[in-house]
Amino acid sequence: MRVIIGMLLALVLWGCGPASQPGPPAEGVVARVLDGDTLLLADGKKVRLLGVDTPELEKAGRPAEFLAHRAKQELTNLAQGKRVRLEYDRMRYDQYGRLLAYLYLPDGRLVNAELVRQGLARVYLTPPNVRQREALLTVQREALAAQRGIWLKALRQDEEYYVANRNSHRFHRPSCPLVEKMAPANRLRVSSLVEAYLAGFSPCRTCRPHEAWRQK
């Protein structure tokens, strides 16, 4: 009888174990901003803003990209010291263990979209996390039309055309080695940078068709 009771207790505890594990936080206080799209919560969790990409700060001898420090400062102004709400998409963590989140301010504004609206970030979709695609693309088109922020330089074209991938939401230079690996059904020729950005494609990080982002 004791053995049976012990086994039943073990099964109950095992079944309750996963449910008792804490999930990602629904809210938190922003303790520090690390760059234009990454921040640290007061509980030590690192958050990467979903669906956007800001210019890179200087690293490993490479200079900061155009408006990188301004993007970091704006994220600091918007969020640092505030209690924010975090919403998630289908994948909640990246390969570095960072939370992937849409960040909402106490007044209801979506921080991710605010950075895009000001021309301090571009839309950077990574399937399957595409829930806010249309909202982010709407403000990107607005910023692009007004040539705000990064769009002063990011539309300098140095290729006759580009090759976009419908599956990954990236676009590439025609000579990029990743183009050869692209499934024909996913391949789309785009005639300009403007066309690529309006359709929601983001530049490949291998061939870097956005070199104009670099600080001159």
N, C-alpha and C positions, 0 to 999 in steps of 0.2 A: 504494500500500500504506500509506504514512504517513497519507494522508487517511482510509482505512478504519479504521486502528488508532485514529486520533484520534477518529473518530466513535463507535467502540465504547467508548472510554474515557469519552467525554462521556456516553453513555447509561448506563454503569455508575454514574458519579458522580451523575447526575441521579436515578437510581433509588434510590441510597443516601441521598440528601439528606434527604428527609422522615423516614426512619427514624432518622436521627441527631439529629433535633431533640428536645430534652428535653421530656417531658410534665409535667403537674402533679405536684408532689411527693407521695410516699406518706407522708412524715412531715416534721416540722420542729419547731424550738424556738420557742415563743411569746415574742416579744420585748416586745410591748406590747399592751395592750387599749385599743381606741379608743372603744367603747361596749358596750352589753350584748350585741350580736350580731356585732361586727366586731373583728378583731384583726390584728396585724402579726407575721409570722414573722421570724426572725433574718435570713433571706436577702432580706428586703424585700418579699416577696409579701403582699398583703392578702387576708384570708380573711373571707367572709361566711358565717355559720352557716346551713346549709340547713334549711328547713322551719319556722323559728321567727321571731318578731318580738318585740323588746323595746321598752318605752316609750322615746320619743325624748328625748335630752338637749336642753337649751336651745339655740336656734338662731335667728338673724335676729330677735331681739327676742321670740321666743316662749319662754315658760317651759318648764322641764323637765316631762315628763309624770310622773304618779304612779309612783314607784319606779324611775325611770330611772337614778339614781345608784346605787341598791342593786343593780340588775341588772349594771351595769358593774363594781361592786366584787366581786360574786359570780363573774363570769367571770374577773376578775383572780385571785381566790383559787383558783379551780379550775385555771386553765391557765397563768398567766404564769410564765415561766422553765422550763416543763416541755417535754419532748419528747413531742409528740402524734402520733397517727396520723390521717391524713386519708383519708376515703373519699368517693367522688363518685357522682353520679347521672347522668342522661343528658346534662344540660347542665352543663358544668364551669366556665363563666365567665358573669358577668352583663355588662350593657351598660357597666359602669364598669371592666371588666377584672379584677374581683375573683374570686378562686377561690370556688366554691360548694361547701361541704364539710360532711360529718358529721365531727365532731371527737371522737376517742377518747383518753381519758387513759391513762397507763401501767397503771392498775388495771382497765382495760377499760370504764369507764363512758363513756357517750355524753353529751358536754357539752350538746348540743342538748336532749336529753331531761331532763337534770338541771335546766336552767333552767326548763323547762316544769313539771317536778315541783314545784319550789319556788314556783311562781306568779309567776315573774319574767319569763316569756315566754309568748306564746300561739302555738299552731300557726298557721303561715302557709304554706300549700301553694301552690306555683307550678308547674303542669304544664309539662313532663313530669317534673319532679323530685319524685316522690311515693313513692319506694321505702320510706321510713320512716313513711309515713302512719299505719299502725295503731299502731306503737310510740309515736309522739308523741301520738296521740289518746288512747291508754290513760292516759298520765300526765297529760294535760290534764284528762280527766274526773275523775281522782283529785284534782287540785288544785282543780278547780272545786267538787266536792262538799265539800271541806274549806274552801272560801273562803279559800285561801291567796293572799297577795300581791295581785296585781292584781285578783283576783276579789272583793276587798272592795268595789271600786268599779265594775268593768267590767260589772256586770249591772244597772245602773240604766237602766231602759227609758223612752224618751220618745216611742216610736212605737207605734201600735196593732199593727203587724206590720212585717215586713221582707221584702225580695225577694232570694232567693239565686240564684246562677248556678252550675248544676251543672258547667259547663265550666271556669270560672275559679276556683272555690272561694271566691268572695267573696259577701258579703251587703251589701245596700244599703238606704237609706231608700227608701220608695215614691216620693218626689219626686226621687230622684237622676237626673240626665240619662242616666246609663249604663243605667238600667233600660229606657229607650225603645229602646236599641240592642241589647238582649238578645234572642237567638233564643227564640221561644216554647217550643221543646223544652227549652231550658236553664233556663227560669224556674221557680222554686219559691217558693211563699209559706211563710214561717216565722212562727209566732205570737209567738215571743219570742227574746231574746238567748240564753237558755239553750239553746233548741232549735238555734239556729244554731251555737253553739260546740260542742255535743255532736256535731253532725253533721260537724264539721270545716270549717265555713265561717269565713272571716276577714273583718273589716270593711273596707269600701271606703275607700280613702284620699282619695276625692273628697268624698263626703258625710259621712264620718266618723261612723258610728253608734256610735262608742266614745268619745265626748267625755268620758265620766266618767273616762277615763285621765288627763286633764289634772290637774296639781297644783292643789289648792284652797288 
